Every structure is written in C-alpha cells, then in structure tokens.
C-alpha cells in the first residue's frame, strides 16, 4: 500500500470470481486529522461492463475516504451509489441503477467491504430531436447549441441521450433568445418518448414571448458634459439585449478614456416595461476632469531594460491621457512574450493639478530555454537536435537562437537574431546563417548561407515577409547528371516574399483551422549568384472536425519554377521533388517523377501535391489514419498540368507524444510501374502535414 500525507488512495483493479459473477475490487484508506490511519475500505463492483472501474473509483474516491475516517457514517456509501448512477447517466445509460451493500465486520483492523451492484441498462440514443415554437430563430441556428456526443466507434452514430446535456441545451436556447430581445423566452416544455429499447424522441417546445426593444438611453449631466458631441449612439428602437447595452456602455467608456479620463466609473440602471415590452437604460457617473501625463514609471522589471518597456507606450510628459495608446501598449507588451503579467496603473500627482503618473507593472517570465529533439524518419532514420534560445538578449527584447540537427543523412547548424519591433515599427527583423550537408537520393548537397528578412502582421491572421538570402554551395556531388553539363558548385543570391494566413488552434496538435502560404523567390546574377530563376509556390492545409473523434485534413501544394536556361542547367537542389513520408507515401523519398537511366531522380520545374487524410481516435492517445495521396512532377514548366498523376492509398496508426505523434503508415501504389514498389512503409515522428 502506498501512503501519502493527509490522505491516501490505493486502487487495485483485479478480477475475482465471486458468487458466480465477475467482481472488481479496490481499496481506500485515509489519514485522519490526528495523523492515525483510517479504516481500510474495500470496494467491489458487480455488473460493471461498459465503464472503466478506475473511472468509477475516482468518482467516489472522496466519499470512500470519508468513510475510511468515520466507518460508522455509512451514508457515504449511499452517496457513492448515487455518484455512480450519475456517472452512468452522464455517459448515456439513462436507466442505470446502482444498489450498495456494506458488509459489517466487527474487527476494526479488518477491511470494511462495500459492494456496488450495477444494472447498466442499454445505451440510450436520441433517434430524433424536434424543436417547435421557434418562429424567429431557425432550428439550424439553435441545434449547434446542443453539445452532444455521438455513438459508434468513430463517433458518427446517433447522439447519445444525456439528461444533463438536454437541460444545458434548453438553457442555451433560452440564453440565445434573451440575448436577442426575447427577455421572457422559455424552453421549459420537454417531452422524452421511448420509441424502442435504447431509443428516444425528444421534443422541446419553445415559448419565445414578446420582443423587447430599447425605448430610451440617457446619460447623467456630468457624462453629457464630458462627452459633448462625441456621445456614442445607443441602439434606440432596436431589440434589447444585455450584450448590446454593455457594448454601448463600453463605447462610452472608450470615448471618455480617449478624451483624457483614465478611469471613468460608470453605473447602469435598467428599468423594464413588461406590458409594452420596452426597456429604459440610464448611465450614471462622473468622469472628473481630463488628465495629462506627468511621467511614466516602470516597475517589476529585473531583466528587461526600462526603455524596452517604456517605448511601447506612445505617451510622453505633458500629453493628454489616451486610452487607445494605453491599450495598444498593453497589447504590444504581451506580444513580446517576455511577461507573465502586465498592469498599467494611474497615480495622482499631488503637486500638479489634473495630472497622473502612469505606472507600468510587469511580471517577467524565464526567457532562456534548452530543448532536445529526438526523432526517426523512414529516409533520415535516426535524428536528434539541440536548440538553445534566449528571448531577451541583454534585456533588449531581442531573440537569439542557435540549433544543431544530426541524422544519418547529414547535419545542419543554424543561428538567428531577431528584433521583434525594429525601430518601433512593429515589424520584426531577422538575420541568420546556416551550414548544412544532406544526402539526397541523387546528389549530396552542402551549403553555407545567410538570410535577412522583415516580417509584419498585415491584418488579422495575415502576415507578410520579405528578405534576401545568399548561399555558397560547395562540395556537392551529383550522380544524376553529366558533370560536363552541370557544375555542382555554385553561388546563388535571391530575394523572396511570402504571404501567410494561419488560423490553426495548435501548430502541433491541430484539430481545426487552416494555414495558407504563398511564396515567390527570384534569383538572378545581379543579386550576387550564378543561377537565375523565378519560383512560385502555393500551399494550403485545412483541418475539418467531423465529430469529437474524427477530423478530415486536406492539403494542396503546387509549385512552378521558371529558369533562364533549360532544366539540365538548373541545379538539382533548386528543383521540385515528390514522394516520401510527407508527400506521396506510395513512393520512397523523391522517387516520384523523372529519373535518369540509373533510376536516380532528376526533379522538375513544376510539382502538384494533394492529400486527403481522415484521422480518427481509437483509444487515446492512439489514432487511426486513412489517406489518399496524389501528385506529379514535370520536367518543363511549359508543360504544367495534372497529367500523369500518381497515387498512394493507405492507412496508418499514430500514437501521440508531447514532441509529436509516432506515426506508422502503409501506402499502396495502385498503378505500379517498372522499378516502383507496390507497398511502401513509413515510420516517423510528427504529422505529415
């Protein structure tokens, strides 16, 4: 038995044959307030088949520990039986019944046995749910308010009937109606009909009631005087809702802050005329006199320079206070990622009338980090990496990163230095360098390069990036081409631009959202290199949740490159390739597309890649995967099209880890040709896209 301070839980799940049925046992013992051990409580389950005994034991843990402390209080066993029933009903077993029996044992040194007998009944599903009385809000808008779970192995069956879930649905309907002015709306009439064992029809009768409108909205004299002609318009004559009137109150407060009133206190009174379905609102408060800034003080910073924090606020001594400038400073300070908490306070200055001292209080976070990456890929095999980062170099808010990666096909080292707000322009500036060597199927590439770039959020999730990169490629060996027609050693300089949109809910474990990237690279002799081309690439990935357990992932990746000479003169590393664990999985690395006489890939001037993948939960964190991949590679960009598309069809398993999932994929080539594999297996860490 494992004993912990104050209270101890020991769950032993075993199988015993008792009275001709399977009974599962577990034990609890608590530490009393005086430090002595309570009585051992031994629990057993009879009839439990559909819910984990561990889940049930955790549900009643506190009650069993109370019983351990005071074994004569057997009401805890009654309460535990009710908790078990609630657990069953919350999972769709609406008819579940639980009885309990406490078997008396006079000897206090021996365990007290509590037996729970469970009659589960069938899993109850909602065959049909009907809404009526909803004249102003369609059912299509109301139904998404029902937070339901679905039956079936993949969560694609009928909804599971949970009484608490239906009650929450009715509350959500009522709240939506009230938010739109139907202040007395009700969804209280409920009928549940059993149409078959384990099947119900649910009918909800909605009473919308009258639509209340805002008759008038008035301000106190002090507020009218302070706002003048800039008083925000109240939604007079429109449907009344607390949200709309709160938006008006916030608009009044925002204007007052912009007029120099730092902390306007506003109080709202609401009076209703139920007979005529009208509402009157009055906003009270005295914002006082406008304030000017005496000074700006920074407190709490131990690492970050005072100027880095101070410069985020565009207010100086003598300026009229501006709430907009303060809100923007707060946003910019949090965006640095350097602070766990930021507060902006206002202190009166006694020696100066109508002035305030602005105090920026910050609580800093740890900015140094070291991370180790271990992984495996079908092509690269074993791989590892080390990443060092300091996100607040010398207190300046600049980010320095150094990383190294090593795998069986080569290595990479990279360093970057980023100023996230260069010259106060809210644009990030990054300079970096890298050195790498990598063995590809038809060549070995080695390069030393440097890059400088600017990145800025344009609006919403849209970001833009522009930059310049220069690379010295040396020591590369090429198997696929006649060396007299292609020099593997070359320099290249190119400018690039990129537009991106990212609405994913998580970059690593994505369940919904999308990401699009459009990039353009221009290489030319005038930019310091020896090659000249224009490369355009468009990528999109969309994550569509189908149910709690199933999501569909779609990807498209299309690229074109226009070289000043023909493809035999375009360096192999600059071409497009297809095939491998992250592209068309029915091919090994880069083996889809043009090859030479020895079978080595030549790459091409255009590429199409499309993937459809269904990911479904089996037993968390194990997922199943079904996928279809399609793609091609063309030698000449002038011949671009979807001809000669190659396919991969397959399935896989994915096991989630904090660093990303371990993934096993098996892909079938439905139109296998000479020198191609019928099946290709991939084992790797990380999603393919």
ZAVEXSE-701745 format. One record per residue (C-alpha): residue in one letter; chain; x, y, z. Coordinates in steps of 0.1 Angstrom, whole numbers. Example, Ala and Ser with C-alpha at 12.3 -4.5 7.8 and 13.67 -1.06 7.14 Angstrom:
type mol px py pz
A A 123 -45 78
S A 137 -11 71
***
This chain:
type mol px py pz
X A 0 0 0
X A 13 35 -9
X A 6 61 18
X A 7 98 13
X A 4 127 38
X A -32 136 49
X A -49 112 26
X A -41 81 7
X A -57 63 -22
X A -49 28 -34
X A -68 15 -64
X A -62 -22 -70
X A -82 -34 -100
X A -83 -72 -102
X A -107 -98 -113
X A -122 -123 -88
X A -149 -149 -92
X A -175 -143 -65
X A -210 -158 -63
X A -208 -168 -100
X A -202 -132 -113
X A -172 -111 -120
X A -165 -86 -92
X A -138 -60 -94
X A -121 -48 -62
X A -102 -17 -50
X A -91 -4 -16
X A -90 31 1
X A -75 42 33
X A -74 78 46
X A -52 96 72
X A -73 111 100
X A -67 147 113
X A -48 133 143
X A -24 115 120
X A -37 80 125
X A -48 58 97
X A -84 53 90
X A -101 20 85
X A -94 2 52
X A -124 4 29
X A -125 -23 3
X A -149 -18 -26
X A -162 -42 -52
X A -183 -39 -84
X A -208 -63 -97
X A -223 -59 -132
X A -199 -32 -145
X A -192 -38 -181
X A -194 -5 -201
X A -174 20 -179
X A -139 17 -166
X A -139 7 -129
X A -110 31 -125
X A -132 60 -136
X A -159 49 -112
X A -135 46 -83
X A -121 80 -90
X A -157 94 -90
X A -163 81 -54
X A -128 85 -41
X A -136 114 -17
X A -167 96 -3
X A -147 64 4
X A -120 84 21
X A -147 100 43
X A -160 65 51
X A -124 54 60
X A -121 82 85
X A -155 75 101
X A -166 40 92
X A -199 43 111
X A -211 70 87
X A -224 46 61
X A -244 74 44
X A -212 79 23
X A -219 46 6
X A -254 57 -3
X A -240 89 -18
X A -214 69 -36
X A -241 48 -52
X A -258 80 -65
X A -225 93 -78
X A -220 60 -98
X A -255 64 -112
X A -248 100 -122
X A -216 88 -140
X A -236 62 -160
X A -263 87 -169
X A -237 113 -180
X A -224 87 -205
X A -258 78 -219
X A -270 49 -197
X A -302 67 -186
X A -318 36 -170
X A -287 26 -149
X A -295 16 -113
X A -270 11 -85
X A -275 -7 -52
X A -250 -10 -24
X A -243 -33 5
X A -220 -26 34
X A -209 -59 49
X A -203 -54 86
X A -171 -65 101
X A -168 -61 138
X A -130 -62 139
X A -118 -26 132
X A -84 -40 120
X A -101 -57 91
X A -113 -40 59
X A -149 -28 56
X A -164 -42 24
X A -187 -21 2
X A -203 -39 -27
X A -219 -19 -56
X A -243 -39 -77
X A -249 -22 -111
X A -277 -27 -136
X A -265 -7 -165
X A -294 -10 -189
X A -289 -1 -226
X A -270 28 -240
X A -298 53 -249
X A -296 73 -281
X A -316 102 -295
X A -333 90 -326
X A -349 123 -333
X A -350 157 -316
X A -377 182 -325
X A -379 219 -318
X A -412 238 -321
X A -423 273 -314
X A -391 288 -327
X A -405 313 -352
X A -377 339 -352
X A -346 317 -349
X A -343 287 -372
X A -335 253 -359
X A -303 253 -380
X A -290 281 -357
X A -303 265 -325
X A -291 229 -330
X A -253 238 -328
X A -260 249 -292
X A -266 212 -283
X A -232 199 -270
X A -237 163 -277
X A -216 131 -280
X A -222 106 -308
X A -224 68 -306
X A -204 45 -328
X A -167 35 -329
X A -158 67 -348
X A -184 90 -332
X A -206 90 -364
X A -237 73 -350
X A -268 88 -334
X A -264 113 -305
X A -262 98 -270
X A -291 108 -247
X A -278 126 -216
X A -304 143 -195
X A -280 169 -183
X A -269 177 -218
X A -305 182 -229
X A -310 205 -199
X A -279 225 -208
X A -293 227 -244
X A -325 242 -232
X A -306 268 -211
X A -285 277 -241
X A -317 282 -262
X A -332 305 -235
X A -299 325 -233
X A -298 330 -270
X A -334 342 -272
X A -328 366 -243
X A -296 380 -260
X A -318 389 -289
X A -345 407 -270
X A -369 379 -261
X A -364 386 -224
X A -392 362 -212
X A -384 334 -236
X A -385 298 -222
X A -376 264 -235
X A -391 246 -204
X A -416 223 -221
X A -398 190 -226
X A -411 156 -237
X A -390 124 -239
X A -407 94 -256
X A -393 59 -255
X A -398 46 -290
X A -377 14 -286
X A -353 -1 -261
X A -324 23 -260
X A -340 48 -284
X A -358 81 -276
X A -375 110 -293
X A -370 144 -277
X A -394 173 -282
X A -387 208 -269
X A -414 234 -270
X A -401 270 -272
X A -421 299 -260
X A -405 330 -275
X A -425 357 -258
X A -426 394 -268
X A -396 411 -284
X A -384 438 -260
X A -369 470 -275
X A -348 498 -261
X A -371 528 -256
X A -345 553 -243
X A -309 555 -230
X A -299 586 -210
X A -267 599 -195
X A -260 618 -163
X A -253 655 -167
X A -216 650 -159
X A -213 624 -186
X A -231 645 -212
X A -208 674 -204
X A -177 653 -207
X A -187 636 -240
X A -203 666 -258
X A -208 658 -294
X A -188 626 -292
X A -215 607 -273
X A -218 572 -288
X A -252 564 -303
X A -273 540 -282
X A -293 513 -300
X A -327 531 -295
X A -356 512 -311
X A -336 480 -316
X A -341 447 -299
X A -328 450 -263
X A -300 427 -251
X A -276 430 -222
X A -248 425 -246
X A -258 454 -269
X A -263 477 -240
X A -230 466 -224
X A -213 474 -258
X A -228 509 -256
X A -215 513 -221
X A -180 502 -232
X A -182 526 -261
X A -190 555 -238
X A -161 544 -215
X A -137 542 -245
X A -146 577 -257
X A -141 591 -222
X A -107 575 -219
X A -98 589 -253
X A -108 623 -241
X A -83 621 -212
X A -104 605 -184
X A -82 575 -173
X A -106 556 -150
X A -143 566 -156
X A -166 548 -132
X A -200 541 -149
X A -231 527 -133
X A -260 515 -153
X A -297 512 -142
X A -322 492 -163
X A -360 496 -160
X A -384 474 -179
X A -420 480 -191
X A -432 444 -194
X A -467 454 -206
X A -454 473 -236
X A -422 452 -240
X A -399 483 -236
X A -367 489 -217
X A -352 522 -204
X A -315 525 -196
X A -297 552 -176
X A -259 555 -174
X A -246 574 -143
X A -211 585 -134
X A -188 615 -131
X A -156 611 -151
X A -140 642 -135
X A -116 665 -153
X A -93 653 -182
X A -58 643 -171
X A -24 649 -185
X A 7 626 -181
X A 32 638 -156
X A 56 608 -160
X A 57 571 -169
X A 73 547 -144
X A 82 511 -150
X A 82 486 -121
X A 90 449 -117
X A 115 445 -145
X A 146 427 -134
X A 159 416 -168
X A 142 438 -194
X A 156 473 -200
X A 134 501 -188
X A 134 517 -223
X A 122 485 -240
X A 90 486 -218
X A 86 524 -218
X A 89 527 -256
X A 58 505 -261
X A 36 534 -247
X A 32 563 -271
X A 26 589 -244
X A 50 615 -231
X A 52 641 -204
X A 25 667 -208
X A 4 646 -233
X A -33 643 -228
X A -40 608 -215
X A -52 584 -242
X A -69 551 -235
X A -62 540 -271
X A -24 545 -266
X A -26 526 -233
X A -45 496 -247
X A -21 494 -276
X A 9 494 -252
X A -7 466 -232
X A -12 446 -263
X A 24 451 -275
X A 39 443 -242
X A 21 409 -240
X A 30 402 -276
X A 67 403 -267
X A 62 371 -247
X A 85 384 -220
X A 59 390 -194
X A 36 368 -175
X A 15 397 -163
X A 13 434 -172
X A -7 460 -153
X A -10 497 -161
X A -20 519 -131
X A -27 556 -127
X A -15 575 -97
X A -25 611 -89
X A 3 637 -86
X A -5 659 -56
X A 18 688 -67
X A 3 691 -101
X A -34 696 -108
X A -51 673 -133
X A -20 652 -139
X A -14 615 -134
X A 16 593 -131
X A 13 562 -154
X A 29 531 -138
X A 36 500 -159
X A 40 470 -136
X A 53 438 -152
X A 60 403 -140
X A 87 387 -162
X A 89 351 -174
X A 120 329 -179
X A 134 337 -213
X A 163 311 -215
X A 154 277 -229
X A 172 245 -239
X A 154 218 -258
X A 164 184 -271
X A 148 168 -301
X A 149 131 -308
X A 131 115 -338
X A 130 90 -365
X A 121 91 -402
X A 120 64 -429
X A 145 83 -450
X A 167 102 -425
X A 164 73 -400
X A 176 83 -365
X A 178 121 -359
X A 184 144 -330
X A 187 180 -323
X A 197 206 -297
X A 182 241 -296
X A 193 270 -274
X A 173 302 -271
X A 175 335 -253
X A 144 356 -260
X A 156 387 -241
X A 193 393 -251
X A 209 417 -227
X A 174 429 -217
X A 167 443 -252
X A 138 420 -260
X A 157 406 -290
X A 157 368 -296
X A 188 347 -302
X A 186 311 -313
X A 212 285 -321
X A 204 250 -331
X A 220 219 -344
X A 205 188 -360
X A 221 155 -369
X A 207 125 -387
X A 221 96 -407
X A 218 116 -440
X A 236 147 -428
X A 236 176 -404
X A 225 213 -400
X A 236 242 -378
X A 217 275 -377
X A 217 307 -357
X A 193 337 -359
X A 190 370 -342
X A 155 387 -342
X A 144 421 -332
X A 106 418 -329
X A 99 455 -331
X A 127 470 -351
X A 129 508 -347
X A 95 508 -331
X A 78 500 -364
X A 60 468 -351
X A 79 449 -378
X A 103 421 -369
X A 138 419 -384
X A 158 387 -385
X A 193 379 -396
X A 207 344 -396
X A 231 320 -410
X A 232 282 -416
X A 255 255 -427
X A 243 221 -437
X A 251 189 -455
X A 224 164 -467
X A 224 133 -488
X A 196 132 -513
X A 188 102 -534
X A 206 116 -565
X A 230 141 -550
X A 248 153 -519
X A 242 189 -511
X A 263 211 -489
X A 259 249 -484
X A 268 279 -463
X A 242 306 -463
X A 230 339 -447
X A 195 354 -447
X A 180 388 -437
X A 142 393 -435
X A 114 416 -424
X A 81 402 -412
X A 49 421 -402
X A 13 413 -394
X A -8 430 -421
X A -42 425 -406
X A -60 397 -387
X A -42 364 -393
X A -25 376 -425
X A 13 382 -422
X A 39 393 -448
X A 76 385 -450
X A 103 398 -474
X A 140 392 -474
X A 173 383 -491
X A 193 351 -490
X A 228 342 -502
X A 242 307 -504
X A 276 292 -512
X A 270 257 -524
X A 303 237 -524
X A 314 201 -523
X A 281 188 -537
X A 284 156 -556
X A 259 147 -583
X A 251 112 -595
X A 222 120 -618
X A 238 144 -643
X A 267 145 -667
X A 292 167 -648
X A 303 184 -680
X A 267 199 -683
X A 262 208 -647
X A 286 223 -621
X A 276 211 -587
X A 294 241 -571
X A 276 274 -575
X A 266 305 -556
X A 231 320 -555
X A 215 352 -543
X A 178 356 -542
X A 151 378 -528
X A 119 363 -515
X A 85 374 -504
X A 58 355 -486
X A 22 359 -475
X A 7 336 -449
X A -26 330 -431
X A -27 308 -400
X A -59 301 -380
X A -49 267 -366
X A -59 261 -330
X A -25 245 -324
X A 6 242 -346
X A 15 207 -332
X A -18 190 -323
X A -42 208 -348
X A -79 199 -347
X A -94 228 -366
X A -84 259 -387
X A -64 263 -418
X A -30 276 -430
X A -21 291 -464
X A 13 303 -477
X A 21 320 -510
X A 58 325 -517
X A 79 339 -545
X A 117 336 -549
X A 137 355 -575
X A 173 345 -581
X A 195 364 -605
X A 231 371 -614
X A 226 408 -603
X A 218 395 -568
X A 252 380 -563
X A 247 345 -577
X A 254 323 -607
X A 219 310 -613
X A 188 328 -624
X A 152 316 -619
X A 118 326 -606
X A 100 302 -583
X A 63 304 -572
X A 48 281 -546
X A 12 280 -531
X A 4 258 -501
X A -28 252 -482
X A -38 229 -453
X A -73 227 -439
X A -84 208 -408
X A -121 200 -406
X A -136 185 -374
X A -163 160 -383
X A -171 148 -348
X A -154 146 -314
X A -134 116 -327
X A -129 123 -364
X A -113 151 -384
X A -105 154 -421
X A -73 171 -432
X A -69 184 -468
X A -36 196 -483
X A -26 212 -516
X A 10 222 -525
X A 17 234 -560
X A 49 249 -573
X A 64 263 -605
X A 100 274 -614
X A 110 293 -645
X A 147 291 -652
X A 166 312 -677
X A 181 281 -691
X A 166 246 -695
X A 163 221 -667
X A 196 204 -674
X A 212 237 -664
X A 190 243 -633
X A 208 230 -602
X A 193 198 -588
X A 188 213 -553
X A 165 240 -567
X A 141 217 -584
X A 109 202 -572
X A 107 166 -560
X A 78 143 -549
X A 75 111 -529
X A 83 102 -493
X A 69 101 -459
X A 54 136 -461
X A 43 138 -497
X A 30 108 -518
X A 36 80 -494
X A 34 52 -520
X A 69 63 -532
X A 102 64 -513
X A 120 97 -509
X A 120 118 -541
X A 114 88 -564
X A 81 101 -579
X A 89 119 -612
X A 116 120 -639
X A 146 97 -634
X A 178 91 -653
X A 189 58 -667
X A 202 46 -634
X A 169 53 -616
X A 181 85 -598
X A 155 113 -595
X A 161 143 -617
X A 133 166 -602
X A 114 190 -623
X A 102 225 -629
X A 67 220 -615
X A 50 199 -589
X A 15 191 -578
X A 8 175 -544
X A -27 168 -529
X A -35 148 -498
X A -68 138 -481
X A -64 122 -447
X A -90 111 -422
X A -78 109 -386
X A -99 92 -360
X A -94 84 -324
X A -92 48 -313
X A -81 47 -277
X A -65 80 -266
X A -37 88 -275
X A -39 62 -303
X A -53 73 -336
X A -61 56 -368
X A -55 72 -402
X A -69 66 -437
X A -53 86 -466
X A -52 92 -503
X A -22 110 -518
X A -18 123 -553
X A 10 141 -571
X A 32 146 -601
X A 65 162 -611
X A 71 177 -646
X A 104 184 -663
X A 93 215 -681
X A 72 243 -666
X A 57 250 -700
X A 40 215 -698
X A 23 222 -665
X A -8 202 -658
X A -24 174 -639
X A -14 147 -663
X A 4 116 -652
X A -8 120 -616
X A 5 92 -593
X A -14 80 -563
X A -10 65 -529
X A -37 48 -509
X A -32 36 -474
X A -37 35 -437
X A -17 41 -406
X A -16 44 -368
X A -5 74 -348
X A 5 75 -311
X A 5 109 -295
X A 36 121 -276
X A 45 156 -263
X A 70 161 -291
X A 45 149 -318
X A 30 116 -327
X A 49 84 -336
X A 34 75 -369
X A 33 43 -389
X A 19 45 -425
X A 15 18 -451
X A 8 31 -486
X A -2 11 -517
X A 7 21 -553
X A -24 13 -574
X A -7 18 -608
X A 28 5 -601
X A 53 7 -629
X A 88 -7 -635
X A 112 -1 -607
X A 84 10 -583
X A 73 -7 -551
X A 38 -19 -547
X A 38 -12 -510
X A 59 14 -491
X A 61 15 -453
X A 69 47 -433
X A 78 50 -396
X A 83 86 -384
X A 76 111 -356
X A 53 140 -365
X A 23 145 -387
X A 30 146 -425
X A 12 180 -426
***
